[in-house]
Amino acid sequence: MSESEKNLDAHADRMLEAALGGKTAHQALLEASQAETANVEERAAAIGKNRERALKLLAEIEKAMG
């Protein structure tokens, strides 16, 4: 490996360490996974609320149409 390749690898390692904020790669992956799970749960809750609203609106429309 040439000196420039070693320098590039060292630079990439420093950038990775900075991006991880002192966490290990494993910790960063776990946090990302947990955040994604929370996002999925939030979307599922929003879908449920939207469904409830749509059903109420449909019931009101059907009631108005008699």
Backbone torsions as a table, in degrees:
resi	resn	phi	psi	omega
1	MET	NA	132.3	-177.8
2	SER	-76.4	166.4	180.0
3	GLU	-62.9	-39.1	-179.7
4	SER	-67.5	-35.1	177.0
5	GLU	-67.0	-39.6	177.6
6	LYS	-63.8	-42.4	178.6
7	ASN	-63.4	-41.7	178.8
8	LEU	-63.8	-43.4	177.6
9	ASP	-62.2	-43.2	179.9
10	ALA	-63.6	-41.5	178.8
11	HIS	-64.0	-43.4	179.0
12	ALA	-63.2	-40.2	177.8
13	ASP	-62.6	-42.3	178.8
14	ARG	-64.9	-39.5	178.4
15	MET	-65.1	-41.1	179.1
16	LEU	-64.5	-45.0	178.3
17	GLU	-59.9	-42.1	179.6
18	ALA	-65.3	-41.2	-179.2
19	ALA	-66.7	-33.3	-178.8
20	LEU	-80.1	-12.6	177.4
21	GLY	61.3	37.8	178.3
22	GLY	85.7	-1.4	179.0
23	LYS	-87.5	157.2	172.5
24	THR	-77.8	163.9	177.9
25	ALA	-60.3	-38.1	179.8
26	HIS	-62.4	-45.0	178.7
27	GLN	-62.2	-42.5	-179.9
28	ALA	-63.4	-40.8	178.7
29	LEU	-65.9	-41.1	178.0
30	LEU	-62.0	-44.9	179.2
31	GLU	-62.4	-41.9	179.2
32	ALA	-63.8	-40.7	179.3
33	SER	-64.8	-43.0	178.9
34	GLN	-64.5	-40.4	178.6
35	ALA	-64.3	-40.2	179.3
36	GLU	-65.6	-40.8	177.7
37	THR	-61.6	-43.9	178.4
38	ALA	-61.4	-40.6	179.4
39	ASN	-64.0	-40.5	178.7
40	VAL	-62.8	-42.7	179.8
41	GLU	-65.2	-39.9	177.9
42	GLU	-63.2	-42.8	179.5
43	ARG	-64.8	-39.8	179.2
44	ALA	-63.4	-40.8	178.2
45	ALA	-64.3	-42.2	179.0
46	ALA	-64.0	-39.8	178.3
47	ILE	-62.7	-41.7	178.7
48	GLY	-62.9	-43.7	178.5
49	LYS	-64.3	-42.3	179.1
50	ASN	-63.3	-37.5	178.6
51	ARG	-64.4	-44.4	178.7
52	GLU	-59.8	-45.2	179.7
53	ARG	-62.3	-42.6	-179.6
54	ALA	-64.0	-40.9	179.2
55	LEU	-65.9	-39.6	177.3
56	LYS	-63.9	-43.7	178.9
57	LEU	-63.3	-42.6	178.2
58	LEU	-61.7	-41.9	178.3
59	ALA	-62.7	-41.0	178.4
60	GLU	-65.8	-40.2	177.9
61	ILE	-64.0	-45.8	179.3
62	GLU	-63.2	-38.0	178.7
63	LYS	-65.4	-42.2	179.8
64	ALA	-67.4	-32.6	-178.9
65	MET	-79.9	-14.0	171.8
66	GLY	72.4	NA	NA
